[in-house]
């Protein structure tokens, strides 16, 4: 882990609840997390609730919380007749700090393209939100030897037109699609290879200073049992956690094991 500490990147552990949790469950989780969050110095903690409980989650956080709240998605326009969509301005106004764009489930189930992901990243930046931009290949693409081609296309298109200052605040989440929700995590070495490739792409696009600053987290069947192996890799700067983030005890254990590796 010395590489991450040496380069000044603070690991970010994010809980992506997806379409889970009621209002009461979300508030209980946030209150419980806040009671423990101070123990995990040197880690940025982010929670990504469903839209209806974003504001209550922020309120449950309190003003001095070390936990940030992220939206799971946003629309690429700032306002308009887009029934059922949510704008970056609205998310910012209820206390969100981040927005996820390009999650594989959005790409797969809602046909989101690389260009749309880029437009959403720009909308987030316009409205003062930091972005967690997801990239990753499917199992078929990996088996066909297309992994790096897919990642390069997603990264280059997703970051197109975003300046160095904006990109420096972003988090890139490498999520091999075949590992999301399947229990079949990538090996730490395989993930590290892809993270190193992404960092190289950003150096080519925006220079070494930006490349060394951007945090790249791993997502895909992250658990308390495997988190330490991922965090130990030099270019893995945290995790985007799905199923294992739904139970507070499990998420706290991930934070605990991450903290132990760092310290």
C-alpha positions, -999 to 999 in steps of 0.1 A, spaced: 0 0 0 30 23 2 24 34 -34 -9 49 -26 3 66 6 34 79 -11 14 95 -39 -10 112 -16 -41 94 -27 -67 89 0 -85 56 -6 -123 60 -11 -147 32 0 -182 37 -14 -213 18 -5 -236 15 -35 -270 4 -22 -286 2 -57 -324 -3 -54 -324 -13 -17 -334 1 17 -364 19 29 -363 54 46 -361 39 81 -334 14 71 -313 42 54 -315 64 85 -305 36 108 -276 27 86 -263 63 84 -266 69 121 -248 37 128 -220 44 103 -215 79 117 -210 65 152 -181 45 139 -167 66 110 -142 85 132 -123 52 137 -113 50 101 -89 79 95 -72 81 62 -102 67 43 -129 87 25 -163 71 31 -191 75 6 -227 62 7 -249 60 -24 -286 57 -15 -316 56 -38 -330 90 -48 -359 91 -23 -337 88 7 -308 110 -3 -319 140 17 -328 120 48 -294 103 45 -277 136 44 -297 149 74 -289 117 94 -252 123 87 -251 156 106 -231 187 98 -197 173 109 -199 139 94 -169 122 78 -193 104 54 -202 118 20 -234 111 2 -236 103 -35 -264 99 -60 -264 67 -81 -272 86 -113 -282 120 -127 -296 135 -159 -273 151 -184 -294 183 -186 -297 208 -158 -335 212 -160 -364 205 -183 -393 183 -192 -377 149 -184 -402 131 -162 -387 107 -138 -352 121 -141 -331 141 -115 -308 170 -122 -273 177 -108 -286 209 -94 -313 191 -74 -288 166 -61 -264 193 -51 -292 212 -33 -300 182 -11 -264 178 0 -249 153 -24 -212 155 -29 -208 128 -56 -227 112 -85 -221 78 -101 -221 78 -139 -217 49 -163 -224 20 -139 -225 -12 -159 -261 -18 -148 -270 16 -164 -251 7 -195 -266 -28 -197 -302 -23 -186 -308 13 -197 -286 14 -229 -264 42 -217 -236 49 -242 -201 62 -236 -212 96 -250 -241 98 -226 -218 89 -197 -195 118 -208 -225 142 -209 -235 131 -174 -200 136 -161 -200 171 -175 -234 178 -159 -221 167 -125 -191 190 -129 -213 220 -139 -233 215 -107 -204 211 -83 -206 173 -79 -176 150 -80 -180 120 -102 -175 83 -97 -172 71 -133 -175 33 -139 -157 14 -166 -152 -23 -172 -155 -52 -196 -180 -80 -199 -170 -117 -196 -174 -121 -234 -151 -91 -240 -125 -104 -216 -125 -139 -232 -121 -123 -266 -90 -103 -254 -108 -70 -257 -105 -58 -221 -80 -30 -227 -98 -19 -259 -131 -16 -240 -115 3 -211 -96 27 -233 -128 36 -253 -148 41 -221 -121 62 -204 -112 84 -234 -149 90 -243 -160 94 -207 -134 120 -199 -135 138 -233 -138 176 -229 -133 175 -191 -103 196 -180 -75 185 -158 -89 203 -127 -122 185 -130 -107 151 -137 -84 154 -108 -114 154 -85 -130 124 -101 -129 87 -90 -127 61 -117 -143 28 -107 -130 -3 -126 -157 -28 -124 -154 -60 -145 -190 -66 -154 -187 -103 -150 -177 -98 -113 -206 -75 -103 -231 -93 -80 -218 -127 -90 -196 -135 -61 -168 -140 -86 -143 -112 -79 -114 -104 -101 -80 -115 -88 -62 -85 -72 -34 -89 -97 -58 -88 -127 -75 -58 -112 -42 -41 -106 -32 -46 -142 -64 -28 -153 -59 0 -128 -24 5 -140 -36 6 -176 -62 33 -167 -36 54 -149 -14 52 -180 -43 63 -202 -49 94 -180 -13 102 -181 -14 101 -219 -45 123 -219 -38 148 -191 -3 143 -179 15 126 -150 3 151 -123 -34 143 -130 -27 106 -134 -11 103 -100 -38 123 -83 -69 105 -97 -82 77 -75 -91 44 -92 -112 21 -71 -122 -15 -77 -157 -28 -78 -171 -63 -83 -180 -87 -55 -160 -68 -29 -163 -84 5 -147 -82 40 -128 -114 30 -111 -100 -1 -108 -62 5 -73 -63 21 -59 -81 -10 -72 -54 -33 -62 -24 -11 -27 -39 -9 -22 -32 -46 -3 0 -55 -29 14 -80 -61 3 -63 -74 33 -43 -104 19 -26 -136 0 -36 -171 5 -49 -190 -20 -27 -224 -34 -37 -241 -63 -18 -216 -62 10 -225 -26 18 -261 -34 26 -255 -47 61 -238 -21 83 -217 -48 101 -203 -60 68 -195 -25 55 -178 -16 88 -157 -47 85 -146 -36 51 -136 -2 65 -118 -18 94 -97 -41 72 -89 -13 48 -78 8 77 -56 -20 90 -38 -23 56 -32 15 55 -18 17 90 
